[in-house]
Amino acid sequence: ADPANPEPFYLSAILSARKKDDVGALKMLEKSIQLGFKDKARMTSQEEFAALRESSRFYDLMQTIKP
């Protein structure tokens, strides 16, 4: 995989969230956003992130996404 591609990190966040690893999921989301992930709608509607949406860290990550 291309290390500059945000998609593998986003998918890793989904896998971490499925394992109930909130810390790991948030780390992978952060990395994905740093690499250019911009799809807020996808991130907020992602079923696996339902438990994370209540966290301030998830909110903070959403705020860092540039339009």
PDB file of N, CA, C and O in Angstrom:
ATOM      1  N   ALA A   1       0.839  -1.192   0.000  1.00  0.00           N
ATOM      2  CA  ALA A   1       0.000   0.000   0.000  1.00  0.00           C
ATOM      3  C   ALA A   1       0.878   1.247   0.000  1.00  0.00           C
ATOM      4  O   ALA A   1       1.978   1.261   0.553  1.00  0.00           O
ATOM      5  N   ASP A   2       0.373   2.262  -0.619  1.00  0.00           N
ATOM      6  CA  ASP A   2       1.046   3.554  -0.664  1.00  0.00           C
ATOM      7  C   ASP A   2       0.979   4.192   0.727  1.00  0.00           C
ATOM      8  O   ASP A   2      -0.121   4.437   1.222  1.00  0.00           O
ATOM      9  N   PRO A   3       2.107   4.465   1.370  1.00  0.00           N
ATOM     10  CA  PRO A   3       2.086   5.012   2.724  1.00  0.00           C
ATOM     11  C   PRO A   3       1.495   6.417   2.810  1.00  0.00           C
ATOM     12  O   PRO A   3       1.188   6.888   3.905  1.00  0.00           O
ATOM     13  N   ALA A   4       1.333   7.086   1.683  1.00  0.00           N
ATOM     14  CA  ALA A   4       0.733   8.419   1.679  1.00  0.00           C
ATOM     15  C   ALA A   4      -0.768   8.387   1.392  1.00  0.00           C
ATOM     16  O   ALA A   4      -1.406   9.438   1.332  1.00  0.00           O
ATOM     17  N   ASN A   5      -1.329   7.212   1.218  1.00  0.00           N
ATOM     18  CA  ASN A   5      -2.748   7.042   0.931  1.00  0.00           C
ATOM     19  C   ASN A   5      -3.518   6.958   2.250  1.00  0.00           C
ATOM     20  O   ASN A   5      -3.215   6.093   3.071  1.00  0.00           O
ATOM     21  N   PRO A   6      -4.504   7.833   2.478  1.00  0.00           N
ATOM     22  CA  PRO A   6      -5.236   7.809   3.746  1.00  0.00           C
ATOM     23  C   PRO A   6      -6.197   6.632   3.895  1.00  0.00           C
ATOM     24  O   PRO A   6      -6.571   6.284   5.015  1.00  0.00           O
ATOM     25  N   GLU A   7      -6.603   6.014   2.788  1.00  0.00           N
ATOM     26  CA  GLU A   7      -7.634   4.964   2.841  1.00  0.00           C
ATOM     27  C   GLU A   7      -7.252   3.752   3.704  1.00  0.00           C
ATOM     28  O   GLU A   7      -8.082   3.305   4.495  1.00  0.00           O
ATOM     29  N   PRO A   8      -6.031   3.198   3.589  1.00  0.00           N
ATOM     30  CA  PRO A   8      -5.701   2.045   4.445  1.00  0.00           C
ATOM     31  C   PRO A   8      -5.784   2.377   5.940  1.00  0.00           C
ATOM     32  O   PRO A   8      -6.147   1.523   6.749  1.00  0.00           O
ATOM     33  N   PHE A   9      -5.451   3.605   6.296  1.00  0.00           N
ATOM     34  CA  PHE A   9      -5.528   4.000   7.706  1.00  0.00           C
ATOM     35  C   PHE A   9      -6.985   4.137   8.141  1.00  0.00           C
ATOM     36  O   PHE A   9      -7.335   3.797   9.272  1.00  0.00           O
ATOM     37  N   TYR A  10      -7.825   4.631   7.250  1.00  0.00           N
ATOM     38  CA  TYR A  10      -9.254   4.719   7.541  1.00  0.00           C
ATOM     39  C   TYR A  10      -9.830   3.314   7.736  1.00  0.00           C
ATOM     40  O   TYR A  10     -10.591   3.072   8.673  1.00  0.00           O
ATOM     41  N   LEU A  11      -9.464   2.403   6.853  1.00  0.00           N
ATOM     42  CA  LEU A  11      -9.953   1.026   6.976  1.00  0.00           C
ATOM     43  C   LEU A  11      -9.421   0.357   8.246  1.00  0.00           C
ATOM     44  O   LEU A  11     -10.125  -0.435   8.872  1.00  0.00           O
ATOM     45  N   SER A  12      -8.193   0.670   8.621  1.00  0.00           N
ATOM     46  CA  SER A  12      -7.642   0.148   9.876  1.00  0.00           C
ATOM     47  C   SER A  12      -8.422   0.693  11.070  1.00  0.00           C
ATOM     48  O   SER A  12      -8.614  -0.012  12.060  1.00  0.00           O
ATOM     49  N   ALA A  13      -8.867   1.933  10.981  1.00  0.00           N
ATOM     50  CA  ALA A  13      -9.685   2.515  12.044  1.00  0.00           C
ATOM     51  C   ALA A  13     -10.995   1.749  12.188  1.00  0.00           C
ATOM     52  O   ALA A  13     -11.456   1.500  13.302  1.00  0.00           O
ATOM     53  N   ILE A  14     -11.591   1.377  11.062  1.00  0.00           N
ATOM     54  CA  ILE A  14     -12.823   0.592  11.096  1.00  0.00           C
ATOM     55  C   ILE A  14     -12.567  -0.756  11.782  1.00  0.00           C
ATOM     56  O   ILE A  14     -13.338  -1.177  12.644  1.00  0.00           O
ATOM     57  N   LEU A  15     -11.488  -1.418  11.395  1.00  0.00           N
ATOM     58  CA  LEU A  15     -11.167  -2.721  12.008  1.00  0.00           C
ATOM     59  C   LEU A  15     -10.922  -2.578  13.507  1.00  0.00           C
ATOM     60  O   LEU A  15     -11.373  -3.415  14.289  1.00  0.00           O
ATOM     61  N   SER A  16     -10.221  -1.539  13.908  1.00  0.00           N
ATOM     62  CA  SER A  16      -9.980  -1.312  15.336  1.00  0.00           C
ATOM     63  C   SER A  16     -11.296  -1.068  16.074  1.00  0.00           C
ATOM     64  O   SER A  16     -11.504  -1.588  17.171  1.00  0.00           O
ATOM     65  N   ALA A  17     -12.165  -0.288  15.477  1.00  0.00           N
ATOM     66  CA  ALA A  17     -13.458  -0.009  16.105  1.00  0.00           C
ATOM     67  C   ALA A  17     -14.284  -1.288  16.242  1.00  0.00           C
ATOM     68  O   ALA A  17     -14.970  -1.468  17.248  1.00  0.00           O
ATOM     69  N   ARG A  18     -14.231  -2.163  15.264  1.00  0.00           N
ATOM     70  CA  ARG A  18     -14.945  -3.444  15.344  1.00  0.00           C
ATOM     71  C   ARG A  18     -14.436  -4.297  16.500  1.00  0.00           C
ATOM     72  O   ARG A  18     -15.186  -5.079  17.085  1.00  0.00           O
ATOM     73  N   LYS A  19     -13.153  -4.139  16.823  1.00  0.00           N
ATOM     74  CA  LYS A  19     -12.538  -4.882  17.937  1.00  0.00           C
ATOM     75  C   LYS A  19     -12.720  -4.154  19.262  1.00  0.00           C
ATOM     76  O   LYS A  19     -12.179  -4.573  20.286  1.00  0.00           O
ATOM     77  N   LYS A  20     -13.483  -3.064  19.242  1.00  0.00           N
ATOM     78  CA  LYS A  20     -13.717  -2.230  20.431  1.00  0.00           C
ATOM     79  C   LYS A  20     -12.441  -1.565  20.928  1.00  0.00           C
ATOM     80  O   LYS A  20     -12.328  -1.247  22.112  1.00  0.00           O
ATOM     81  N   ASP A  21     -11.476  -1.350  20.030  1.00  0.00           N
ATOM     82  CA  ASP A  21     -10.229  -0.672  20.347  1.00  0.00           C
ATOM     83  C   ASP A  21     -10.379   0.798  19.965  1.00  0.00           C
ATOM     84  O   ASP A  21      -9.920   1.231  18.908  1.00  0.00           O
ATOM     85  N   ASP A  22     -11.029   1.557  20.846  1.00  0.00           N
ATOM     86  CA  ASP A  22     -11.307   2.967  20.553  1.00  0.00           C
ATOM     87  C   ASP A  22     -10.028   3.776  20.384  1.00  0.00           C
ATOM     88  O   ASP A  22      -9.938   4.622  19.494  1.00  0.00           O
ATOM     89  N   VAL A  23      -9.045   3.520  21.231  1.00  0.00           N
ATOM     90  CA  VAL A  23      -7.781   4.257  21.147  1.00  0.00           C
ATOM     91  C   VAL A  23      -7.115   4.003  19.799  1.00  0.00           C
ATOM     92  O   VAL A  23      -6.673   4.942  19.138  1.00  0.00           O
ATOM     93  N   GLY A  24      -7.042   2.754  19.396  1.00  0.00           N
ATOM     94  CA  GLY A  24      -6.447   2.407  18.108  1.00  0.00           C
ATOM     95  C   GLY A  24      -7.215   2.999  16.946  1.00  0.00           C
ATOM     96  O   GLY A  24      -6.617   3.481  15.983  1.00  0.00           O
ATOM     97  N   ALA A  25      -8.539   2.968  17.028  1.00  0.00           N
ATOM     98  CA  ALA A  25      -9.378   3.518  15.963  1.00  0.00           C
ATOM     99  C   ALA A  25      -9.139   5.014  15.817  1.00  0.00           C
ATOM    100  O   ALA A  25      -9.012   5.516  14.700  1.00  0.00           O
ATOM    101  N   LEU A  26      -9.078   5.719  16.923  1.00  0.00           N
ATOM    102  CA  LEU A  26      -8.854   7.164  16.871  1.00  0.00           C
ATOM    103  C   LEU A  26      -7.465   7.492  16.341  1.00  0.00           C
ATOM    104  O   LEU A  26      -7.296   8.471  15.616  1.00  0.00           O
ATOM    105  N   LYS A  27      -6.474   6.690  16.693  1.00  0.00           N
ATOM    106  CA  LYS A  27      -5.119   6.904  16.172  1.00  0.00           C
ATOM    107  C   LYS A  27      -5.089   6.733  14.664  1.00  0.00           C
ATOM    108  O   LYS A  27      -4.464   7.521  13.955  1.00  0.00           O
ATOM    109  N   MET A  28      -5.767   5.697  14.173  1.00  0.00           N
ATOM    110  CA  MET A  28      -5.792   5.453  12.730  1.00  0.00           C
ATOM    111  C   MET A  28      -6.582   6.534  11.997  1.00  0.00           C
ATOM    112  O   MET A  28      -6.213   6.930  10.891  1.00  0.00           O
ATOM    113  N   LEU A  29      -7.666   7.010  12.606  1.00  0.00           N
ATOM    114  CA  LEU A  29      -8.415   8.112  11.995  1.00  0.00           C
ATOM    115  C   LEU A  29      -7.552   9.367  11.923  1.00  0.00           C
ATOM    116  O   LEU A  29      -7.554  10.073  10.914  1.00  0.00           O
ATOM    117  N   GLU A  30      -6.822   9.637  12.987  1.00  0.00           N
ATOM    118  CA  GLU A  30      -5.944  10.802  12.999  1.00  0.00           C
ATOM    119  C   GLU A  30      -4.906  10.713  11.883  1.00  0.00           C
ATOM    120  O   GLU A  30      -4.664  11.691  11.175  1.00  0.00           O
ATOM    121  N   LYS A  31      -4.298   9.547  11.729  1.00  0.00           N
ATOM    122  CA  LYS A  31      -3.298   9.353  10.677  1.00  0.00           C
ATOM    123  C   LYS A  31      -3.932   9.537   9.295  1.00  0.00           C
ATOM    124  O   LYS A  31      -3.351  10.171   8.415  1.00  0.00           O
ATOM    125  N   SER A  32      -5.116   8.982   9.121  1.00  0.00           N
ATOM    126  CA  SER A  32      -5.819   9.103   7.851  1.00  0.00           C
ATOM    127  C   SER A  32      -6.095  10.569   7.512  1.00  0.00           C
ATOM    128  O   SER A  32      -5.917  10.995   6.370  1.00  0.00           O
ATOM    129  N   ILE A  33      -6.526  11.325   8.500  1.00  0.00           N
ATOM    130  CA  ILE A  33      -6.812  12.751   8.289  1.00  0.00           C
ATOM    131  C   ILE A  33      -5.525  13.511   7.984  1.00  0.00           C
ATOM    132  O   ILE A  33      -5.511  14.392   7.124  1.00  0.00           O
ATOM    133  N   GLN A  34      -4.443  13.172   8.687  1.00  0.00           N
ATOM    134  CA  GLN A  34      -3.155  13.826   8.423  1.00  0.00           C
ATOM    135  C   GLN A  34      -2.706  13.608   6.979  1.00  0.00           C
ATOM    136  O   GLN A  34      -2.046  14.462   6.387  1.00  0.00           O
ATOM    137  N   LEU A  35      -3.069  12.459   6.425  1.00  0.00           N
ATOM    138  CA  LEU A  35      -2.672  12.130   5.056  1.00  0.00           C
ATOM    139  C   LEU A  35      -3.653  12.662   4.007  1.00  0.00           C
ATOM    140  O   LEU A  35      -3.450  12.471   2.808  1.00  0.00           O
ATOM    141  N   GLY A  36      -4.722  13.331   4.467  1.00  0.00           N
ATOM    142  CA  GLY A  36      -5.611  13.977   3.515  1.00  0.00           C
ATOM    143  C   GLY A  36      -7.033  13.461   3.451  1.00  0.00           C
ATOM    144  O   GLY A  36      -7.786  13.877   2.571  1.00  0.00           O
ATOM    145  N   PHE A  37      -7.434  12.569   4.351  1.00  0.00           N
ATOM    146  CA  PHE A  37      -8.826  12.109   4.355  1.00  0.00           C
ATOM    147  C   PHE A  37      -9.739  13.308   4.607  1.00  0.00           C
ATOM    148  O   PHE A  37      -9.498  14.088   5.529  1.00  0.00           O
ATOM    149  N   LYS A  38     -10.807  13.461   3.774  1.00  0.00           N
ATOM    150  CA  LYS A  38     -11.658  14.649   3.848  1.00  0.00           C
ATOM    151  C   LYS A  38     -13.148  14.351   3.897  1.00  0.00           C
ATOM    152  O   LYS A  38     -13.948  15.286   3.928  1.00  0.00           O
ATOM    153  N   ASP A  39     -13.545  13.104   3.906  1.00  0.00           N
ATOM    154  CA  ASP A  39     -14.962  12.750   3.780  1.00  0.00           C
ATOM    155  C   ASP A  39     -15.647  12.708   5.145  1.00  0.00           C
ATOM    156  O   ASP A  39     -15.805  11.645   5.744  1.00  0.00           O
ATOM    157  N   LYS A  40     -16.054  13.897   5.627  1.00  0.00           N
ATOM    158  CA  LYS A  40     -16.719  13.992   6.932  1.00  0.00           C
ATOM    159  C   LYS A  40     -18.011  13.188   6.969  1.00  0.00           C
ATOM    160  O   LYS A  40     -18.312  12.532   7.966  1.00  0.00           O
ATOM    161  N   ALA A  41     -18.772  13.240   5.883  1.00  0.00           N
ATOM    162  CA  ALA A  41     -20.049  12.526   5.848  1.00  0.00           C
ATOM    163  C   ALA A  41     -19.833  11.027   6.028  1.00  0.00           C
ATOM    164  O   ALA A  41     -20.571  10.371   6.764  1.00  0.00           O
ATOM    165  N   ARG A  42     -18.844  10.502   5.368  1.00  0.00           N
ATOM    166  CA  ARG A  42     -18.533   9.073   5.487  1.00  0.00           C
ATOM    167  C   ARG A  42     -18.121   8.732   6.918  1.00  0.00           C
ATOM    168  O   ARG A  42     -18.560   7.731   7.484  1.00  0.00           O
ATOM    169  N   MET A  43     -17.279   9.574   7.482  1.00  0.00           N
ATOM    170  CA  MET A  43     -16.779   9.325   8.826  1.00  0.00           C
ATOM    171  C   MET A  43     -17.908   9.386   9.865  1.00  0.00           C
ATOM    172  O   MET A  43     -17.959   8.555  10.771  1.00  0.00           O
ATOM    173  N   THR A  44     -18.795  10.347   9.738  1.00  0.00           N
ATOM    174  CA  THR A  44     -19.875  10.472  10.717  1.00  0.00           C
ATOM    175  C   THR A  44     -20.959   9.416  10.537  1.00  0.00           C
ATOM    176  O   THR A  44     -21.668   9.091  11.489  1.00  0.00           O
ATOM    177  N   SER A  45     -21.095   8.881   9.334  1.00  0.00           N
ATOM    178  CA  SER A  45     -22.123   7.864   9.116  1.00  0.00           C
ATOM    179  C   SER A  45     -21.596   6.432   9.244  1.00  0.00           C
ATOM    180  O   SER A  45     -22.372   5.478   9.192  1.00  0.00           O
ATOM    181  N   GLN A  46     -20.298   6.283   9.408  1.00  0.00           N
ATOM    182  CA  GLN A  46     -19.689   4.954   9.509  1.00  0.00           C
ATOM    183  C   GLN A  46     -20.215   4.255  10.761  1.00  0.00           C
ATOM    184  O   GLN A  46     -19.970   4.707  11.880  1.00  0.00           O
ATOM    185  N   GLU A  47     -20.932   3.161  10.569  1.00  0.00           N
ATOM    186  CA  GLU A  47     -21.575   2.436  11.668  1.00  0.00           C
ATOM    187  C   GLU A  47     -20.584   2.044  12.763  1.00  0.00           C
ATOM    188  O   GLU A  47     -20.905   2.112  13.950  1.00  0.00           O
ATOM    189  N   GLU A  48     -19.397   1.639  12.367  1.00  0.00           N
ATOM    190  CA  GLU A  48     -18.399   1.183  13.334  1.00  0.00           C
ATOM    191  C   GLU A  48     -17.942   2.291  14.288  1.00  0.00           C
ATOM    192  O   GLU A  48     -17.423   2.011  15.369  1.00  0.00           O
ATOM    193  N   PHE A  49     -18.136   3.535  13.887  1.00  0.00           N
ATOM    194  CA  PHE A  49     -17.691   4.650  14.718  1.00  0.00           C
ATOM    195  C   PHE A  49     -18.793   5.203  15.620  1.00  0.00           C
ATOM    196  O   PHE A  49     -18.606   6.242  16.252  1.00  0.00           O
ATOM    197  N   ALA A  50     -19.928   4.528  15.687  1.00  0.00           N
ATOM    198  CA  ALA A  50     -21.057   5.024  16.480  1.00  0.00           C
ATOM    199  C   ALA A  50     -20.654   5.318  17.923  1.00  0.00           C
ATOM    200  O   ALA A  50     -21.036   6.352  18.471  1.00  0.00           O
ATOM    201  N   ALA A  51     -19.894   4.428  18.538  1.00  0.00           N
ATOM    202  CA  ALA A  51     -19.478   4.621  19.932  1.00  0.00           C
ATOM    203  C   ALA A  51     -18.473   5.761  20.064  1.00  0.00           C
ATOM    204  O   ALA A  51     -18.386   6.392  21.117  1.00  0.00           O
ATOM    205  N   LEU A  52     -17.722   6.025  19.012  1.00  0.00           N
ATOM    206  CA  LEU A  52     -16.699   7.077  19.064  1.00  0.00           C
ATOM    207  C   LEU A  52     -17.290   8.473  18.909  1.00  0.00           C
ATOM    208  O   LEU A  52     -16.697   9.453  19.357  1.00  0.00           O
ATOM    209  N   ARG A  53     -18.447   8.564  18.280  1.00  0.00           N
ATOM    210  CA  ARG A  53     -19.032   9.879  17.991  1.00  0.00           C
ATOM    211  C   ARG A  53     -19.306  10.699  19.244  1.00  0.00           C
ATOM    212  O   ARG A  53     -19.416  11.923  19.175  1.00  0.00           O
ATOM    213  N   GLU A  54     -19.415  10.035  20.381  1.00  0.00           N
ATOM    214  CA  GLU A  54     -19.669  10.729  21.641  1.00  0.00           C
ATOM    215  C   GLU A  54     -18.398  11.307  22.253  1.00  0.00           C
ATOM    216  O   GLU A  54     -18.469  12.128  23.168  1.00  0.00           O
ATOM    217  N   SER A  55     -17.247  10.890  21.763  1.00  0.00           N
ATOM    218  CA  SER A  55     -15.985  11.308  22.384  1.00  0.00           C
ATOM    219  C   SER A  55     -15.536  12.675  21.885  1.00  0.00           C
ATOM    220  O   SER A  55     -15.780  13.051  20.738  1.00  0.00           O
ATOM    221  N   SER A  56     -14.883  13.398  22.767  1.00  0.00           N
ATOM    222  CA  SER A  56     -14.369  14.711  22.383  1.00  0.00           C
ATOM    223  C   SER A  56     -13.229  14.567  21.375  1.00  0.00           C
ATOM    224  O   SER A  56     -13.029  15.446  20.538  1.00  0.00           O
ATOM    225  N   ARG A  57     -12.490  13.478  21.450  1.00  0.00           N
ATOM    226  CA  ARG A  57     -11.381  13.259  20.507  1.00  0.00           C
ATOM    227  C   ARG A  57     -11.913  13.110  19.075  1.00  0.00           C
ATOM    228  O   ARG A  57     -11.340  13.662  18.136  1.00  0.00           O
ATOM    229  N   PHE A  58     -13.003  12.366  18.917  1.00  0.00           N
ATOM    230  CA  PHE A  58     -13.623  12.206  17.599  1.00  0.00           C
ATOM    231  C   PHE A  58     -14.070  13.571  17.077  1.00  0.00           C
ATOM    232  O   PHE A  58     -13.842  13.899  15.913  1.00  0.00           O
ATOM    233  N   TYR A  59     -14.701  14.356  17.935  1.00  0.00           N
ATOM    234  CA  TYR A  59     -15.138  15.702  17.557  1.00  0.00           C
ATOM    235  C   TYR A  59     -13.945  16.552  17.124  1.00  0.00           C
ATOM    236  O   TYR A  59     -13.990  17.233  16.099  1.00  0.00           O
ATOM    237  N   ASP A  60     -12.880  16.501  17.922  1.00  0.00           N
ATOM    238  CA  ASP A  60     -11.678  17.272  17.589  1.00  0.00           C
ATOM    239  C   ASP A  60     -11.105  16.863  16.236  1.00  0.00           C
ATOM    240  O   ASP A  60     -10.680  17.713  15.454  1.00  0.00           O
ATOM    241  N   LEU A  61     -11.095  15.566  15.964  1.00  0.00           N
ATOM    242  CA  LEU A  61     -10.595  15.082  14.673  1.00  0.00           C
ATOM    243  C   LEU A  61     -11.468  15.599  13.528  1.00  0.00           C
ATOM    244  O   LEU A  61     -10.960  15.988  12.476  1.00  0.00           O
ATOM    245  N   MET A  62     -12.771  15.597  13.742  1.00  0.00           N
ATOM    246  CA  MET A  62     -13.680  16.100  12.712  1.00  0.00           C
ATOM    247  C   MET A  62     -13.391  17.562  12.393  1.00  0.00           C
ATOM    248  O   MET A  62     -13.497  17.986  11.243  1.00  0.00           O
ATOM    249  N   GLN A  63     -13.025  18.327  13.416  1.00  0.00           N
ATOM    250  CA  GLN A  63     -12.750  19.747  13.232  1.00  0.00           C
ATOM    251  C   GLN A  63     -11.464  19.994  12.450  1.00  0.00           C
ATOM    252  O   GLN A  63     -11.286  21.067  11.873  1.00  0.00           O
ATOM    253  N   THR A  64     -10.568  19.010  12.427  1.00  0.00           N
ATOM    254  CA  THR A  64      -9.303  19.195  11.705  1.00  0.00           C
ATOM    255  C   THR A  64      -9.424  18.894  10.217  1.00  0.00           C
ATOM    256  O   THR A  64      -8.514  19.211   9.450  1.00  0.00           O
ATOM    257  N   ILE A  65     -10.525  18.291   9.800  1.00  0.00           N
ATOM    258  CA  ILE A  65     -10.711  17.966   8.387  1.00  0.00           C
ATOM    259  C   ILE A  65     -10.964  19.246   7.601  1.00  0.00           C
ATOM    260  O   ILE A  65     -11.902  19.993   7.878  1.00  0.00           O
ATOM    261  N   LYS A  66     -10.126  19.472   6.643  1.00  0.00           N
ATOM    262  CA  LYS A  66     -10.250  20.656   5.791  1.00  0.00           C
ATOM    263  C   LYS A  66     -11.231  20.370   4.647  1.00  0.00           C
ATOM    264  O   LYS A  66     -11.210  19.286   4.064  1.00  0.00           O
ATOM    265  N   PRO A  67     -12.084  21.340   4.332  1.00  0.00           N
ATOM    266  CA  PRO A  67     -13.039  21.115   3.227  1.00  0.00           C
ATOM    267  C   PRO A  67     -12.376  21.062   1.874  1.00  0.00           C
ATOM    268  O   PRO A  67     -13.053  20.880   0.862  1.00  0.00           O
TER     269      PRO A  67
END
